[in-house]
Amino acid sequence: MKKSLIFFIFLCCLITHAQTTVTGRIVDNNNAPFMGANISVPELSQGTVSDLNGDFILTVSQTPPFNLQISNVGYETQSVSITSNNQVVNVTLLEGDALDEIVVSASRTPERIFESPVTVERFGIKDIKNTTAATFYAGLENLKGVDVNTSSLTFQSVNTRGFATFANTRFVQLVDGMDNSSPALNFVLGNLLGMTELDVNSIELLPGASSALYGANAFNGILFMTSKNPFDFPGISAYYKQGITSQDAAGTNPVYDLGVRVAHKFSDKFAAKANFSYLKGTDWFAVSEVDVLSPGNTRADPNYDGLNVYGDEVSANIRGVGQSLAAAGLIPAEAVALLPSENVSRTGYAEPSLTDYNAESIKFDAALHYRPFADDFEISYLGKVGIGSTIYQGANRYALNDFFLQQHKIEVGNDNFFVRGYITDEDAGDSYDTRFTAININRLWKSDQQWFGQYAGAFLGARGQGLPEEQAHGFARQTADTGRLVPGTVEFQNAFNQVISDPNLATGSKFQDATQLRHADANYNFSHITQDFADIQVGGSYRQYKLNSSGTIFTDSDGPIKYSEYGVYTQIQKKLLEERLKLTGSIRYDKSELFDGNFSPRLSAGYTAGADRSHNFRASVQTGFRYPTTQDLFIGLDAGRAILVGSAESNLDRDVRTFTLSGVGAAATGSPTATVVGRAAYENSFSLNSVLTGAPAKSDVEIVKPEQVTAFEVGYRGRTGKVIIDLNAYYNTYQDFISNETVLVPFYGEVGDNALSLLALQQSDFKAYQTYTNSSADVKSYGATIGLGTKVFGNFDLDGNYTYSKEDFDQSSAPDFRTSFNTPNHKVKVSFGNTEVFTNFGFNVNYRWSDTYLWQSTFADGTVPAFSVVDAQVNYKVPSIKSTFKLGATNIGGNEYFTAFGTGHIGQQYYASITFNNL
């Protein structure tokens, strides 16, 4: 007992003796306090960060002498020798080399971006502070190889290497490890459920396939946003921005944006934080009246279908209407021949009459962090809520009003492992489809049958009075439109309110959804055990979808649809040849209950050359795959121009619709209506191209299956003199490329019977269906990027990059198939700035040029013209009040442009901001 007591006292003495405390202050090259610098002992998993005043206190279980390391992204790492307890150190951090920045995403382990086995783009705290964009998220557009497509003021869609629409299902966005895409839509709604600007610690972007480590859908690329840990970044910070947007169509409108971050470290064991941000403005008006069916036509054309005019998608063959009237005894049978066999569309409403263009975003999140042993082992809870109003362009233009997303995550981990689980829940709020709003306002006022009947009767009367056909069409429309509801009147508003509150698309336009996603994943890094041999990691994930749209999006009118998927992976990384050569191998297996399992391997090699190790060459071959989305599988939606029907086997017979037949069709079938099941789109339909070319033939549409890509990439990063060079080139080959194919389903007859089915085409007794399938044609893409950065005129930063992207697809081999490459062949981006022109004053200017390209989507296809954009900002820091003042402007030239066909043109934005305690 005595020996044990003596041993215990001796051990306590040793532990007490081993405690060393170091205090100090970190400043920048202007002697201003440096908040958030990392202070650590490299050999230990112990460290701290500097506070708002640049001060720190660090106690470690190490006896002097040892080295203290001070670092921050974008700054040179400093090392200080600690020779005694209670030593005081003062360190100045200087701006460093971009090649020394640390990234985690490429290998799921910290490494210099210089040695990353694959291409990585990084956007850190320093970049966020210096961005010329009005929001940090919009600032991602200036990264090399990145496309940001703007649907509206608050909804930007990030993508790399082509093949994307706003429903960008090939690109994944993770926020603190959580996929923050909408579970029902299967894509990210910009930064709706992302981060507040004050809480962003780092942003990393991996272009290209990343399925070997991150699973399905990490196909075109993956974006990682990591927030600030309250243990490392305590304190209160805030910002306020105010400005205006200016657009020819919308005029000049105010924009307000504010945010607050509160974080506190209660002890070495417990810390917490909360973030809030609010943005309000006016969206870009979409007012194009281009006829999507026949560009160049105007409303004077009987079958006009305006791009941003809705309700005019409803059309009928005017002779077929006459045949129905004659069959009902309303007009003489001989009068039918006087009606032209051409389609006539109803009069539509312009988009500004159907939405208030309110752009709003409210984000709140709170986190609790607990370190039971006061070391790197941590248990945390994170809750996030996002509410937003914006315009989303998919098959139609959707007014998302008070769209609600929430996520809740529990995570346990340390430097070597993590286990996390989270749930994503959404509510569509008061969102609605603008196209069906117009369609059903028209129908609420006057039914299609009544309107087309009046049109046909008035046309015959005008022709009988000797009017030429063109004037007869004008008179017929005027007659049928008599008494039409006019925007701005009480009658119109009452009809509008009734329609947008009705979720039945036969009579309303409300977008109803309460879909959920549940996800769990884990990773263990054995490097601390196996480092003498190799760095080894293993991990896995599980996900379950619960689709719940009450039949308004999916075919789930009889109850929610559930399905799940899982995956496991491993990675081995080894350094050889005096750590100049780094080899990495990864493989992942994924399985969905709806599909067979799939393996995704990745192999890469990186070699560091040069006496000073300043040149790194890399090569990789990796595979990616993506499951068909929830909509690819289970959608059942009438989008106006076409009916969208998912191709999961269990979905094909759940989509059942009834159509009214023409008079001839009713006489031929003995029934005024026909019932069509979704399966017919895949098994009894005409290919669209065959009908357009005058040789109707049966379509060959197969049920959708997972898509795969094999990506080959080579790259180089290095420094030559004062110039930093980063370049890469890639070549992708796709298998079972997923896209849509439009087919025409006859309301009667069997395709190929050369009888009833052809009669259905002649009498317009058919409906366009959009199917979800895979292309048997070869789809390939290739491209390259090069980035150059240097210092000029002393301390001014000059950076530029060029991106080349090209699709290799023979359209003639699959005329009905559309790949939606949707990216320009050429892009150029240049930035010029200085964070310290003189003490505390900085500026930055960004220039972007994009080549002309074709935009394909389910909404409309069209050309996006080339555009050039200049953004700029100036800022001034006031260390005495720990604040930064900033003035900025985007699209300074004022030449309005758009990045996708059908959206509002992007105008100018001017803003002024002040940020407190975030120096």
Salt bridges, closest charged atoms under 4 A:
ASP55 OD1 - ARG25 NE 2.81
GLU95 OE1 - LYS126 NZ 2.83
GLU95 OE1 - LYS791 NZ 3.72
ASP97 OD2 - ARG719 NH2 2.17
ASP100 OD1 - ARG112 NH2 2.78
GLU111 OE1 - LYS582 NZ 2.64
GLU115 OE2 - ARG112 NH1 3.81
GLU115 OE1 - LYS575 NZ 3.93
GLU121 OE2 - LYS144 NZ 2.62
GLU141 OE1 - ARG848 NH2 3.52
ASP147 OD1 - LYS827 NZ 3.06
ASP179 OD2 - ARG543 NH2 3.28
GLU197 OE1 - LYS241 NZ 3.11
ASP199 OD1 - ARG261 NE 2.68
ASP199 OD2 - LYS273 NZ 2.88
ASP268 OD1 - LYS265 NZ 3.60
ASP305 OD2 - ARG641 NE 3.01
GLU313 OE2 - ARG435 NH1 2.44
GLU342 OE2 - HIS473 NE2 3.50
GLU351 OE2 - ARG397 NH2 2.85
ASP365 OD2 - LYS384 NZ 3.95
GLU378 OE2 - HIS369 ND1 2.63
GLU378 OE1 - ARG371 NE 2.62
GLU411 OE1 - LYS409 NZ 2.88
GLU411 OE1 - ARG420 NE 3.30
ASP430 OD1 - LYS510 NZ 3.92
ASP448 OD1 - ARG346 NH1 2.89
ASP448 OD2 - ARG443 NE 2.80
ASP521 OD2 - ARG420 NH1 3.03
ASP590 OD2 - ARG588 NE 2.81
GLU649 OE2 - ARG679 NH2 2.89
ASP653 OD1 - ARG679 NE 2.88
ASP655 OD2 - ARG657 NH2 2.96
GLU683 OE2 - ARG679 NH1 3.05
GLU707 OE1 - ARG170 NH2 2.96
GLU707 OE1 - ARG626 NE 2.96
GLU713 OE1 - ARG161 NH1 3.20
ASP726 OD2 - LYS144 NZ 3.59
ASP726 OD1 - ARG618 NH2 3.85
ASP726 OD2 - ARG717 NE 3.66
ASP736 OD1 - LYS705 NZ 3.79
ASP797 OD1 - LYS791 NZ 2.72
GLU836 OE2 - LYS877 NZ 3.17
ASP861 OD1 - ARG818 NH2 2.39
ASP871 OD2 - ARG848 NH1 2.92
